[in-house]
């Protein structure tokens, strides 16, 4: 694969908190970033707000998907399947990074939803047979990502997938963000518990008024 410096990172759902935050951090790391949204005007507005951070532009999701060499999926779970199915031709041959957490919320807090395919990552792989699908960035605090005063995101990012070259690339992408480290977390079939663990982190954050993340020891 080409070096990250020659690649464009597209973030679909880039006007939401997690998408905006990831776009901010990738741009600050010196990468070319395209923010995608259902509404091209909202994407352009989000990109304009990050103009001082780095090379960021905004457009609709379909054009962003076409522009990206690496395409990050950061949309709400409710629209995950429909979006990927509609963009399968544009995403063919690309490294697609799914960071969607299928979660529900009730009076007791967050909880993991049952996904027919096993996980959001496995659903993405089924819908995008011609793409190189990887899971990553599930457990990173959007609040920290978006905060311009936070200069280091001190967390490990578990990277999952069945394509060694693609997971290596996304480990490198994660490690370009100061404080972050990309760590291989297993094959796609292991994605469910990583996505579901976000519900535990939300509970931790509520109890301790924190923005918790993960650190893997002895690696």
C-alpha positions as CSV (number, residue, x, y, z in Angstrom):
1,X,0.0,0.0,0.0
2,X,1.0,3.6,-0.5
3,X,2.2,5.7,2.5
4,X,-0.4,7.5,4.4
5,X,0.9,10.8,3.3
6,X,-0.2,10.1,-0.3
7,X,-3.7,9.0,0.7
8,X,-6.9,10.8,1.4
9,X,-9.0,9.9,4.4
10,X,-12.8,10.3,4.0
11,X,-15.0,10.4,7.1
12,X,-18.7,9.6,6.3
13,X,-21.0,10.9,8.9
14,X,-18.3,13.5,9.5
15,X,-20.7,16.2,10.8
16,X,-21.5,14.1,13.9
17,X,-19.3,14.3,17.1
18,X,-17.2,11.2,16.4
19,X,-16.8,11.9,12.7
20,X,-15.9,15.6,13.3
21,X,-13.5,14.6,16.0
22,X,-11.7,12.0,13.9
23,X,-11.5,14.4,11.0
24,X,-9.9,17.0,13.3
25,X,-7.3,14.6,14.5
26,X,-6.4,13.2,11.1
27,X,-6.1,16.6,9.6
28,X,-3.9,17.8,12.5
29,X,-1.7,14.8,11.9
30,X,-1.0,16.2,8.4
31,X,-3.4,13.9,6.4
32,X,-5.7,15.0,3.6
33,X,-9.3,14.7,4.9
34,X,-12.7,14.8,3.2
35,X,-15.8,15.1,5.4
36,X,-18.9,13.4,4.1
37,X,-22.5,14.0,5.1
38,X,-26.0,13.5,3.7
39,X,-26.1,17.3,3.4
40,X,-23.1,18.6,1.4
41,X,-23.6,22.1,2.8
42,X,-23.3,20.8,6.4
43,X,-20.2,18.9,5.4
44,X,-18.7,22.1,3.9
45,X,-19.5,24.0,7.0
46,X,-17.9,21.4,9.3
47,X,-14.8,21.4,7.0
48,X,-14.6,25.2,7.2
49,X,-14.6,25.1,11.0
50,X,-11.5,22.8,10.8
51,X,-9.7,24.8,8.1
52,X,-7.0,26.0,10.6
53,X,-6.3,22.4,11.6
54,X,-5.2,21.1,8.3
55,X,-6.3,20.1,4.8
56,X,-10.1,19.4,5.1
57,X,-12.9,19.8,2.7
58,X,-16.5,18.7,2.8
59,X,-19.0,17.2,0.3
60,X,-21.8,14.6,0.3
61,X,-21.2,11.0,1.4
62,X,-21.1,9.6,-2.1
63,X,-18.5,12.0,-3.4
64,X,-16.5,11.7,-0.2
65,X,-16.5,7.9,-0.6
66,X,-15.3,8.2,-4.1
67,X,-12.5,10.6,-3.0
68,X,-11.1,8.6,-0.1
69,X,-8.5,6.0,-0.2
70,X,-9.4,5.1,3.4
71,X,-13.0,5.6,4.2
72,X,-14.1,5.9,7.8
73,X,-17.8,5.0,8.6
74,X,-19.0,7.1,11.5
75,X,-22.7,7.2,10.9
76,X,-25.5,6.4,13.4
77,X,-26.2,2.6,13.7
78,X,-29.8,3.2,12.4
79,X,-28.5,4.3,9.0
80,X,-25.5,2.0,8.8
81,X,-26.7,-0.8,6.6
82,X,-28.7,1.4,4.1
83,X,-25.7,3.8,3.6
84,X,-23.2,1.1,3.0
85,X,-25.5,-0.8,0.6
86,X,-26.0,2.4,-1.4
87,X,-22.2,3.1,-1.6
88,X,-20.9,-0.3,-2.3
89,X,-19.8,0.5,-5.9
90,X,-18.0,3.7,-4.7
91,X,-16.3,1.8,-1.9
92,X,-15.0,-1.1,-4.0
93,X,-11.3,-1.6,-3.7
94,X,-11.0,0.8,-0.8
95,X,-10.0,0.3,2.9
96,X,-13.2,0.9,4.8
97,X,-12.9,1.5,8.5
98,X,-16.1,0.8,10.5
99,X,-16.3,2.5,13.9
100,X,-20.0,2.2,14.4
101,X,-21.3,0.8,17.8
102,X,-24.8,-0.8,17.7
103,X,-26.1,0.5,21.0
104,X,-29.5,1.1,22.5
105,X,-30.3,3.4,25.4
106,X,-33.0,3.2,28.1
107,X,-33.4,4.5,31.7
108,X,-30.7,2.1,32.9
109,X,-28.2,3.4,30.4
110,X,-26.5,2.1,27.3
111,X,-26.6,-1.5,26.2
112,X,-25.4,-3.6,23.2
113,X,-27.9,-4.4,20.5
114,X,-28.1,-7.8,18.7
115,X,-26.9,-7.6,15.2
116,X,-28.0,-10.4,12.8
117,X,-24.5,-10.6,11.1
118,X,-22.8,-10.6,14.5
119,X,-21.5,-7.0,14.6
120,X,-21.5,-3.8,12.7
121,X,-18.1,-4.7,11.2
122,X,-19.5,-8.1,10.0
123,X,-22.5,-6.4,8.5
124,X,-20.2,-3.9,6.7
125,X,-18.1,-6.8,5.3
126,X,-21.2,-8.6,4.1
127,X,-22.5,-5.4,2.3
128,X,-19.1,-4.5,0.9
129,X,-17.6,-7.7,-0.5
130,X,-15.3,-5.8,-2.8
131,X,-13.9,-3.6,-0.1
132,X,-11.2,-4.2,2.5
133,X,-13.2,-3.8,5.7
134,X,-11.5,-3.1,9.1
135,X,-13.0,-2.1,12.5
136,X,-11.3,0.6,14.6
137,X,-11.9,3.7,16.7
138,X,-15.0,2.2,18.5
139,X,-13.9,3.1,22.0
140,X,-12.5,6.6,21.6
141,X,-14.2,9.5,23.4
142,X,-15.8,12.0,20.9
143,X,-15.6,14.7,23.5
144,X,-11.8,14.4,23.7
145,X,-11.5,14.1,19.9
146,X,-13.4,17.3,19.4
147,X,-11.7,19.4,22.1
148,X,-9.0,21.6,20.5
149,X,-7.4,22.1,24.0
150,X,-6.7,18.3,24.2
151,X,-3.4,17.8,22.5
152,X,-2.9,14.1,23.2
153,X,-5.6,11.4,23.0
154,X,-4.2,8.9,25.5
155,X,-5.8,5.6,24.4
156,X,-5.2,2.4,22.5
157,X,-7.3,1.7,19.4
158,X,-8.2,-1.9,18.8
159,X,-8.0,-2.7,15.1
160,X,-9.9,-5.7,13.8
161,X,-10.1,-7.5,10.5
162,X,-9.1,-10.4,8.3
163,X,-6.8,-8.5,5.9
164,X,-3.4,-8.1,7.5
165,X,-2.2,-5.4,5.2
166,X,-5.3,-3.3,5.8
167,X,-5.2,-3.7,9.6
168,X,-1.5,-2.7,9.6
169,X,-2.4,0.4,7.7
170,X,-5.2,1.4,10.1
171,X,-2.9,0.7,13.1
172,X,-0.5,3.2,11.5
173,X,-3.3,5.7,11.0
174,X,-4.4,5.5,14.6
175,X,-0.8,5.9,15.8
176,X,-0.4,9.1,13.8
177,X,-2.7,10.8,16.4
178,X,-0.6,12.0,19.4
179,X,-1.2,9.7,22.3
180,X,-3.1,7.1,20.3
181,X,-1.7,3.6,19.5
182,X,-3.2,1.2,17.1
183,X,-3.2,-2.4,18.5
184,X,-4.3,-5.5,16.5
185,X,-7.5,-6.8,18.3
186,X,-8.3,-9.9,16.3
187,X,-10.3,-11.0,13.3
188,X,-13.7,-9.6,12.3
189,X,-15.5,-12.3,14.2
190,X,-14.2,-10.7,17.4
191,X,-15.7,-7.3,16.7
192,X,-18.9,-7.7,18.6
193,X,-17.4,-7.5,22.1
194,X,-15.3,-4.5,21.1
195,X,-18.3,-2.6,19.8
196,X,-20.4,-3.7,22.8
197,X,-17.7,-2.6,25.3
198,X,-18.5,1.0,24.4
199,X,-21.6,0.6,26.6
200,X,-19.4,-0.2,29.5
201,X,-17.3,2.8,28.9
202,X,-20.4,5.0,28.8
203,X,-21.4,3.6,32.2
204,X,-17.9,4.3,33.5
205,X,-18.0,7.8,32.2
206,X,-21.3,8.5,33.8
207,X,-20.3,7.1,37.2
208,X,-16.9,8.8,37.3
209,X,-17.6,11.9,35.2
210,X,-14.7,10.9,32.9
211,X,-13.9,10.3,29.3
212,X,-12.4,6.9,29.6
213,X,-10.6,4.8,27.0
214,X,-8.6,1.6,26.8
215,X,-4.9,0.8,27.4
216,X,-3.5,-2.7,26.6
217,X,-0.7,-3.8,28.9
218,X,2.4,-5.8,28.1
219,X,2.4,-5.0,24.3
